Amino acid sequence: MSSAPLTPVGALERACQVGKKAGLDFVYLGNVPGHRLENTHCPECGALLIQRRGFEVSACHLDRGCCPQCGREVPGVWDRMGQIRDKGTAGWQIPGIRQGFWNQVWLRYRKEAKS
């Protein structure tokens, strides 16, 4: 995989837009440190929920698995205090999302990108 070209940032941004249009509430852009879309924000009030820098989670502002400002529940695997169990890249998962769903989002993105 190291010989594969980098995915253009514009393509990643469009993929985020497609995910949001498809109904995903917690879409973020990964592997682009410092990008404005690399963090997770509450879809209800816009509060910063999970702050990232590259492959690291630098801060988690959840309160018992919910937005600290509006109380919106954030689906995920949290410890008993509502925080990310492991602050590494694989430290949390969204239950119920299967690889097939991501394939559907990718196919939709590619279709929109061609038009």
N, CA and C atoms as an extended XYZ file, in Angstrom:
345
Properties=species:S:1:pos:R:3:atomname:S:1:resname:S:1:resid:I:1 pbc="F F F"
N         0.811       -1.206        0.000 N   MET     1
C         0.000        0.000        0.000 CA  MET     1
C         0.850        1.264        0.000 C   MET     1
N         2.098        1.190        0.384 N   SER     2
C         2.904        2.397        0.470 CA  SER     2
C         3.156        3.030       -0.896 C   SER     2
N         2.975        2.262       -1.968 N   SER     3
C         3.191        2.823       -3.297 CA  SER     3
C         1.940        3.491       -3.869 C   SER     3
N         0.815        3.347       -3.183 N   ALA     4
C        -0.423        3.964       -3.654 CA  ALA     4
C        -0.347        5.483       -3.468 C   ALA     4
N        -0.877        6.238       -4.422 N   PRO     5
C        -0.854        7.703       -4.274 CA  PRO     5
C        -1.780        8.150       -3.146 C   PRO     5
N        -1.469        9.294       -2.571 N   LEU     6
C        -2.320        9.854       -1.521 CA  LEU     6
C        -3.676       10.241       -2.097 C   LEU     6
N        -4.716       10.031       -1.331 N   THR     7
C        -6.049       10.473       -1.733 CA  THR     7
C        -6.087       11.994       -1.615 C   THR     7
N        -6.496       12.694       -2.662 N   PRO     8
C        -6.565       14.159       -2.579 CA  PRO     8
C        -7.498       14.617       -1.454 C   PRO     8
N        -7.108       15.660       -0.752 N   VAL     9
C        -7.901       16.177        0.369 CA  VAL     9
C        -9.308       16.547       -0.101 C   VAL     9
N        -9.435       17.093       -1.298 N   GLY    10
C       -10.756       17.443       -1.834 CA  GLY    10
C       -11.661       16.228       -1.946 C   GLY    10
N       -11.090       15.091       -2.310 N   ALA    11
C       -11.882       13.857       -2.409 CA  ALA    11
C       -12.343       13.413       -1.023 C   ALA    11
N       -11.490       13.543       -0.023 N   LEU    12
C       -11.870       13.189        1.349 CA  LEU    12
C       -12.966       14.122        1.866 C   LEU    12
N       -12.853       15.406        1.528 N   GLU    13
C       -13.883       16.372        1.944 CA  GLU    13
C       -15.225       16.026        1.303 C   GLU    13
N       -15.204       15.669        0.024 N   ARG    14
C       -16.449       15.282       -0.658 CA  ARG    14
C       -17.023       14.007       -0.043 C   ARG    14
N       -16.168       13.075        0.348 N   ALA    15
C       -16.635       11.845        0.989 CA  ALA    15
C       -17.332       12.164        2.311 C   ALA    15
N       -16.807       13.136        3.060 N   CYS    16
C       -17.465       13.567        4.304 CA  CYS    16
C       -18.847       14.138        4.006 C   CYS    16
N       -18.939       14.950        2.965 N   GLN    17
C       -20.228       15.525        2.584 CA  GLN    17
C       -21.225       14.438        2.202 C   GLN    17
N       -20.759       13.451        1.457 N   VAL    18
C       -21.638       12.346        1.042 CA  VAL    18
C       -22.123       11.582        2.266 C   VAL    18
N       -21.229       11.324        3.208 N   GLY    19
C       -21.619       10.628        4.432 CA  GLY    19
C       -22.688       11.385        5.201 C   GLY    19
N       -22.529       12.697        5.288 N   LYS    20
C       -23.535       13.509        5.983 CA  LYS    20
C       -24.862       13.502        5.228 C   LYS    20
N       -24.799       13.598        3.902 N   LYS    21
C       -26.023       13.531        3.097 CA  LYS    21
C       -26.712       12.180        3.239 C   LYS    21
N       -25.910       11.128        3.457 N   ALA    22
C       -26.460        9.775        3.606 CA  ALA    22
C       -27.090        9.567        4.984 C   ALA    22
N       -26.950       10.564        5.865 N   GLY    23
C       -27.594       10.468        7.170 CA  GLY    23
C       -26.663       10.145        8.324 C   GLY    23
N       -25.356       10.139        8.085 N   LEU    24
C       -24.421        9.897        9.183 CA  LEU    24
C       -24.274       11.180        9.993 C   LEU    24
N       -24.393       11.072       11.307 N   ASP    25
C       -24.312       12.246       12.167 CA  ASP    25
C       -22.894       12.572       12.622 C   ASP    25
N       -22.019       11.587       12.670 N   PHE    26
C       -20.706       11.788       13.271 CA  PHE    26
C       -19.604       11.497       12.260 C   PHE    26
N       -19.597       12.234       11.169 N   VAL    27
C       -18.603       12.064       10.107 CA  VAL    27
C       -17.409       12.973       10.404 C   VAL    27
N       -16.222       12.421       10.254 N   TYR    28
C       -15.016       13.241       10.378 CA  TYR    28
C       -14.006       12.791        9.339 C   TYR    28
N       -13.066       13.656        9.034 N   LEU    29
C       -12.045       13.380        8.036 CA  LEU    29
C       -10.774       12.923        8.756 C   LEU    29
N       -10.271       11.770        8.386 N   GLY    30
C        -9.081       11.240        9.041 CA  GLY    30
C        -7.849       11.353        8.172 C   GLY    30
N        -6.698       11.187        8.805 N   ASN    31
C        -5.399       11.147        8.137 CA  ASN    31
C        -4.969       12.470        7.510 C   ASN    31
N        -5.573       13.577        7.918 N   VAL    32
C        -5.158       14.895        7.446 CA  VAL    32
C        -5.012       15.785        8.695 C   VAL    32
N        -3.880       15.663        9.400 N   PRO    33
C        -3.700       16.408       10.649 CA  PRO    33
C        -3.898       17.907       10.469 C   PRO    33
N        -4.661       18.490       11.394 N   GLY    34
C        -4.904       19.926       11.380 CA  GLY    34
C        -6.071       20.371       10.516 C   GLY    34
N        -6.710       19.434        9.822 N   HIS    35
C        -7.839       19.800        8.965 CA  HIS    35
C        -9.051       20.156        9.826 C   HIS    35
N        -9.846       21.097        9.369 N   ARG    36
C       -11.014       21.555       10.134 CA  ARG    36
C       -12.061       20.464       10.333 C   ARG    36
N       -12.047       19.404        9.531 N   LEU    37
C       -13.046       18.332        9.640 CA  LEU    37
C       -12.530       17.101       10.381 C   LEU    37
N       -11.364       17.175       11.034 N   GLU    38
C       -10.820       15.975       11.677 CA  GLU    38
C       -11.421       15.697       13.052 C   GLU    38
N       -12.196       16.606       13.597 N   ASN    39
C       -12.810       16.423       14.912 CA  ASN    39
C       -14.276       16.020       14.782 C   ASN    39
N       -14.806       15.465       15.855 N   THR    40
C       -16.223       15.102       15.897 CA  THR    40
C       -16.984       16.168       16.669 C   THR    40
N       -18.024       16.692       16.031 N   HIS    41
C       -18.866       17.719       16.651 CA  HIS    41
C       -20.280       17.174       16.829 C   HIS    41
N       -20.995       17.713       17.788 N   CYS    42
C       -22.383       17.326       18.030 CA  CYS    42
C       -23.244       17.807       16.856 C   CYS    42
N       -24.034       16.911       16.265 N   PRO    43
C       -24.893       17.338       15.162 CA  PRO    43
C       -26.057       18.232       15.606 C   PRO    43
N       -26.354       18.241       16.899 N   GLU    44
C       -27.456       19.077       17.407 CA  GLU    44
C       -27.007       20.513       17.672 C   GLU    44
N       -25.896       20.667       18.420 N   CYS    45
C       -25.503       22.013       18.855 CA  CYS    45
C       -24.130       22.458       18.345 C   CYS    45
N       -23.375       21.558       17.725 N   GLY    46
C       -22.076       21.912       17.167 CA  GLY    46
C       -20.917       21.861       18.145 C   GLY    46
N       -21.153       21.456       19.388 N   ALA    47
C       -20.079       21.394       20.387 CA  ALA    47
C       -19.003       20.394       19.965 C   ALA    47
N       -17.768       20.698       20.290 N   LEU    48
C       -16.657       19.786       20.030 CA  LEU    48
C       -16.763       18.601       20.984 C   LEU    48
N       -16.852       17.399       20.429 N   LEU    49
C       -16.995       16.198       21.249 CA  LEU    49
C       -15.690       15.415       21.353 C   LEU    49
N       -15.082       15.130       20.214 N   ILE    50
C       -13.835       14.371       20.189 CA  ILE    50
C       -12.835       15.145       19.340 C   ILE    50
N       -11.717       15.475       19.950 N   GLN    51
C       -10.679       16.238       19.266 CA  GLN    51
C        -9.558       15.293       18.854 C   GLN    51
N        -9.147       15.390       17.589 N   ARG    52
C        -8.100       14.523       17.065 CA  ARG    52
C        -6.947       15.353       16.516 C   ARG    52
N        -5.811       14.690       16.433 N   ARG    53
C        -4.644       15.250       15.745 CA  ARG    53
C        -3.979       14.066       15.055 C   ARG    53
N        -4.202       13.961       13.755 N   GLY    54
C        -3.666       12.815       13.013 CA  GLY    54
C        -4.329       11.532       13.477 C   GLY    54
N        -3.535       10.585       13.949 N   PHE    55
C        -4.066        9.298       14.388 CA  PHE    55
C        -4.401        9.266       15.873 C   PHE    55
N        -4.222       10.350       16.567 N   GLU    56
C        -4.420       10.390       18.009 CA  GLU    56
C        -5.710       11.115       18.384 C   GLU    56
N        -6.367       10.613       19.425 N   VAL    57
C        -7.468       11.346       20.043 CA  VAL    57
C        -6.825       12.181       21.136 C   VAL    57
N        -6.868       13.494       20.990 N   SER    58
C        -6.205       14.357       21.961 CA  SER    58
C        -7.126       14.784       23.101 C   SER    58
N        -8.428       14.762       22.882 N   ALA    59
C        -9.366       15.114       23.953 CA  ALA    59
C       -10.738       14.521       23.649 C   ALA    59
N       -11.403       14.104       24.699 N   CYS    60
C       -12.776       13.606       24.586 CA  CYS    60
C       -13.611       14.390       25.587 C   CYS    60
N       -14.583       15.132       25.078 N   HIS    61
C       -15.375       16.020       25.922 CA  HIS    61
C       -16.751       15.447       26.250 C   HIS    61
N       -16.929       14.144       26.064 N   LEU    62
C       -18.224       13.533       26.340 CA  LEU    62
C       -18.497       13.480       27.837 C   LEU    62
N       -19.758       13.526       28.179 N   ASP    63
C       -20.197       13.386       29.565 CA  ASP    63
C       -21.112       12.165       29.626 C   ASP    63
N       -20.592       11.059       30.119 N   ARG    64
C       -21.334        9.788       30.194 CA  ARG    64
C       -21.893        9.387       28.827 C   ARG    64
N       -21.076        9.572       27.783 N   GLY    65
C       -21.475        9.177       26.439 CA  GLY    65
C       -22.414       10.157       25.751 C   GLY    65
N       -22.518       11.372       26.287 N   CYS    66
C       -23.433       12.373       25.725 CA  CYS    66
C       -22.698       13.700       25.513 C   CYS    66
N       -23.286       14.533       24.676 N   CYS    67
C       -22.763       15.879       24.461 CA  CYS    67
C       -22.856       16.649       25.784 C   CYS    67
N       -21.776       17.300       26.205 N   PRO    68
C       -21.819       18.028       27.468 CA  PRO    68
C       -22.679       19.295       27.419 C   PRO    68
N       -22.995       19.792       26.215 N   GLN    69
C       -23.786       21.026       26.115 CA  GLN    69
C       -25.283       20.766       25.987 C   GLN    69
N       -25.663       19.839       25.081 N   CYS    70
C       -27.101       19.648       24.838 CA  CYS    70
C       -27.623       18.281       25.303 C   CYS    70
N       -26.715       17.369       25.664 N   GLY    71
C       -27.145       16.062       26.162 CA  GLY    71
C       -27.396       15.018       25.091 C   GLY    71
N       -27.153       15.350       23.821 N   ARG    72
C       -27.361       14.381       22.736 CA  ARG    72
C       -26.517       13.139       22.988 C   ARG    72
N       -27.131       11.964       22.912 N   GLU    73
C       -26.399       10.714       23.091 CA  GLU    73
C       -25.500       10.466       21.887 C   GLU    73
N       -24.290       10.013       22.136 N   VAL    74
C       -23.325        9.715       21.092 CA  VAL    74
C       -23.109        8.202       21.088 C   VAL    74
N       -23.525        7.507       20.020 N   PRO    75
C       -23.350        6.058       19.994 CA  PRO    75
C       -21.869        5.700       19.967 C   PRO    75
N       -21.487        4.692       20.721 N   GLY    76
C       -20.097        4.265       20.762 CA  GLY    76
C       -19.858        3.316       21.899 C   GLY    76
N       -18.644        2.895       22.051 N   VAL    77
C       -18.244        2.021       23.150 CA  VAL    77
C       -17.425        2.875       24.104 C   VAL    77
N       -18.010        3.196       25.246 N   TRP    78
C       -17.389        4.130       26.191 CA  TRP    78
C       -17.115        3.414       27.500 C   TRP    78
N       -16.225        3.971       28.306 N   ASP    79
C       -16.029        3.418       29.641 CA  ASP    79
C       -17.184        3.886       30.519 C   ASP    79
N       -17.184        3.526       31.772 N   ARG    80
C       -18.341        3.866       32.614 CA  ARG    80
C       -18.489        5.355       32.885 C   ARG    80
N       -17.460        6.141       32.589 N   MET    81
C       -17.561        7.595       32.731 CA  MET    81
C       -17.973        8.257       31.416 C   MET    81
N       -18.212        7.444       30.377 N   GLY    82
C       -18.637        8.006       29.106 CA  GLY    82
C       -17.491        8.474       28.243 C   GLY    82
N       -16.286        8.061       28.569 N   GLN    83
C       -15.117        8.458       27.807 CA  GLN    83
C       -14.680        7.314       26.893 C   GLN    83
N       -13.833        7.619       25.931 N   ILE    84
C       -13.295        6.620       25.025 CA  ILE    84
C       -12.446        5.655       25.841 C   ILE    84
N       -12.648        4.361       25.624 N   ARG    85
C       -11.899        3.367       26.383 CA  ARG    85
C       -10.403        3.458       26.157 C   ARG    85
N        -9.996        3.546       24.905 N   ASP    86
C        -8.584        3.563       24.541 CA  ASP    86
C        -8.412        4.740       23.601 C   ASP    86
N        -7.541        5.650       23.909 N   LYS    87
C        -7.417        6.863       23.100 CA  LYS    87
C        -6.609        6.664       21.834 C   LYS    87
N        -6.269        5.422       21.507 N   GLY    88
C        -5.620        5.131       20.236 CA  GLY    88
C        -6.636        5.156       19.109 C   GLY    88
N        -6.214        4.878       17.907 N   THR    89
C        -7.102        4.981       16.757 CA  THR    89
C        -8.206        3.948       16.763 C   THR    89
N        -7.969        2.788       17.368 N   ALA    90
C        -8.982        1.729       17.358 CA  ALA    90
C        -9.713        1.661       18.692 C   ALA    90
N        -9.700        2.724       19.448 N   GLY    91
C       -10.242        2.692       20.798 CA  GLY    91
C       -11.747        2.761       20.901 C   GLY    91
N       -12.431        3.073       19.854 N   TRP    92
C       -13.885        3.118       19.942 CA  TRP    92
C       -14.482        2.663       18.636 C   TRP    92
N       -15.709        2.213       18.722 N   GLN    93
C       -16.417        1.708       17.556 CA  GLN    93
C       -17.848        2.197       17.622 C   GLN    93
N       -18.471        2.288       16.490 N   ILE    94
C       -19.888        2.627       16.452 CA  ILE    94
C       -20.653        1.335       16.216 C   ILE    94
N       -21.463        0.901       17.182 N   PRO    95
C       -22.192       -0.354       17.015 CA  PRO    95
C       -23.175       -0.278       15.849 C   PRO    95
N       -23.361       -1.388       15.168 N   GLY    96
C       -24.372       -1.482       14.128 CA  GLY    96
C       -23.937       -1.017       12.752 C   GLY    96
N       -22.762       -0.446       12.619 N   ILE    97
C       -22.294       -0.003       11.309 CA  ILE    97
C       -21.431       -1.115       10.726 C   ILE    97
N       -21.788       -1.594        9.581 N   ARG    98
C       -21.053       -2.690        8.952 CA  ARG    98
C       -20.282       -2.183        7.756 C   ARG    98
N       -19.281       -2.965        7.363 N   GLN    99
C       -18.452       -2.586        6.233 CA  GLN    99
C       -19.288       -2.338        4.987 C   GLN    99
N       -20.342       -3.118        4.778 N   GLY   100
C       -21.199       -2.932        3.612 CA  GLY   100
C       -21.778       -1.532        3.539 C   GLY   100
N       -22.076       -0.943        4.687 N   PHE   101
C       -22.610        0.413        4.712 CA  PHE   101
C       -21.574        1.394        4.167 C   PHE   101
N       -20.311        1.242        4.617 N   TRP   102
C       -19.255        2.131        4.137 CA  TRP   102
C       -19.031        1.951        2.651 C   TRP   102
N       -19.174        0.722        2.157 N   ASN   103
C       -19.054        0.493        0.719 CA  ASN   103
C       -20.146        1.251       -0.035 C   ASN   103
N       -21.358        1.272        0.509 N   GLN   104
C       -22.459        2.005       -0.112 CA  GLN   104
C       -22.141        3.504       -0.168 C   GLN   104
N       -21.604        4.044        0.939 N   VAL   105
C       -21.247        5.464        0.972 CA  VAL   105
C       -20.175        5.739       -0.068 C   VAL   105
N       -19.163        4.860       -0.159 N   TRP   106
C       -18.082        5.051       -1.122 CA  TRP   106
C       -18.613        5.012       -2.549 C   TRP   106
N       -19.478        4.062       -2.852 N   LEU   107
C       -20.026        3.967       -4.201 CA  LEU   107
C       -20.839        5.213       -4.539 C   LEU   107
N       -21.596        5.709       -3.580 N   ARG   108
C       -22.387        6.922       -3.799 CA  ARG   108
C       -21.462        8.114       -4.034 C   ARG   108
N       -20.379        8.188       -3.256 N   TYR   109
C       -19.415        9.272       -3.430 CA  TYR   109
C       -18.821        9.226       -4.841 C   TYR   109
N       -18.397        8.038       -5.271 N   ARG   110
C       -17.777        7.920       -6.586 CA  ARG   110
C       -18.746        8.327       -7.687 C   ARG   110
N       -20.021        7.955       -7.529 N   LYS   111
C       -21.034        8.318       -8.511 CA  LYS   111
C       -21.195        9.837       -8.582 C   LYS   111
N       -21.240       10.494       -7.394 N   GLU   112
C       -21.389       11.946       -7.352 CA  GLU   112
C       -20.133       12.643       -7.861 C   GLU   112
N       -18.959       12.071       -7.593 N   ALA   113
C       -17.711       12.689       -8.013 CA  ALA   113
C       -17.584       12.699       -9.541 C   ALA   113
N       -18.164       11.694      -10.196 N   LYS   114
C       -18.084       11.612      -11.660 CA  LYS   114
C       -19.022       12.602      -12.337 C   LYS   114
N       -20.080       12.997      -11.631 N   SER   115
C       -21.060       13.905      -12.258 CA  SER   115
C       -20.712       15.352      -12.049 C   SER   115
